[in-house]
């Protein structure tokens, strides 16, 4: 269900909330990723080729998840813009 807005101030406030929620989600994701990396990787795996593979895998996953966060935010903003143009 789409929300109807009565003023541009309401729209701006909602966009600001969505922006802050996205930033919180990104920071939470970074924290969880760091904790998972720390907890799941054996100590001896931190050196050599294992470390290189680990860094590659983390970079790949981070990129994919960041893309999903951006797409979700863009969909929410598009929905807001659609309600204001109606």
Beta strands, then each sheet from edge to edge (+ up, - down):
end
